[in-house]
Amino acid sequence: DIASLARPVSSWLARCDSAETLAEAAAEAIAAARRGGVATLIVPHDVQLAPATGLARSPRPAPPPAPSAPAVEAAAALLRRPGPAALYLGGAGLGVRGLRAAARIVAVRGCRLLCDTFPARVERGRGLPTVERLPYFPEDAIATLALQQQIVFAGARPPVSFFGYPGVASRLVPKDCECVALAGVEDDAADALEALADALGAPARAHPAAPPLPAPPSGGALGPDAVAATLARLQPEDAIVMDEGLTASVPYFAAAAGAAPHSYLGLTGGAIGQGLPCASGAALACPDRRVIALQADGSGMYTLQALWTQAREGLDVTNLILANRGYRILNLELARAGVAEPGPQVAALTELERPALDWVRLARGFGVPGVRVETMEALAVELERALAEPGPSLLELVL
């Protein structure tokens, strides 16, 4: 019974036994998936082959529930107490409306704004408050959260470590930290944050100061910090940045806080190779916006066929390949596991040499113009050109 096997891991499940019920069940599955979680539709093969009885009507998704008055009051009471506090944001709390409400709260409370290490989407740039990503390694995340006496979660769950490490706690929030769940992951966190701002008597509009853009070096070899600063300065307004850069992700997220307004897409966590396909999907969904894929070379090798899709569909995607010729994150994890000096066989599994990848030729083979960039002077020229031209392009940034 496939349905019985699937039910424990699905938040919504239906079994269709006839073509007449398939269209209705499919529409319900789509609506359930939009609400979040996993929607599973099990259809026997003969039903799949049966003639359709008509077009399926997709039901309108039910609006999220109104903010919980007790939760709003509990969060307001918590934030009225003295001591360092933080708003931990997710979902709609990281959209424009949610962030503007959070800025109102910061204006009267002075709390810190945090989000997951890998947020699905964050609206960022001038005019919006700066949100800090929780550090990747659990020791750093625990140290960050230990500075807070109160945390209000809005559209996010209490964080846990990405990997489990012996002797290191997986639950990252200190036990003595007071926490309130203002809104769950399926709630409208923006509504809840607005209600909380009103309860605290916050001003109708806050105007957070934009942090200054870092100045990249005018010349010399490429490095993660320099690449991040250059991209933050040159990326156009309303761009979509898909970040699987790894090597440059941390400096870019910091540098782009004061950049032109843009949408930031992060990893869903552990999905190596998500960057290029996700950037392609973003360009298909938003053809009027420039998409930038900040992509590590090792991760990009898993799904580089997305370049063919970009060329075939004429997508406005600028691909920045950070070519350090190795799986750097694996070396970091090996070091944390106690393998400070891996042997030749292990080292061979984490390097991208013999032969070295040639991303320019790979891109051209898929129909995407490519150029190799090795200096800061060339980066400024080539990136500005690529962002101005329609269609896909690729810059192999040799680090």
Secondary structure, DSSP 8 states (H G I E B T S, - for coil): -HHHHHGGG-SEEEE--SHHHHHHHHHHHHHHHHHSS-EEEE--HHHHHS---S--------------HHHHHHHHHHHHSSS-EEEEE-GGGGSHHHHHHHHHHHHHH--EEEE-SS-SEEEESTTS---EE--SSHHHHHHHHHT-SEEEEES----B-SS--TTS-SB-S-TTSEEEEEE-TTS-HHHHHHHHHHHTT--S-------------SSSB--HHHHHHHHHHHS-TTEEEEEE-TTTHHHHHHHGGGSSSEEEE---SS-TT-HHHHHHHHHHH-TTS-EEEEEEHHHHTTSTTHHHHHHHHT--EEEEEEE-SB-HHHHHHHHHTT-SS--HHHHHHTB-TTTT--HHHHHHHTT--EEEE-BHHHHHHHHHHHHHSSS-EEEEEE-
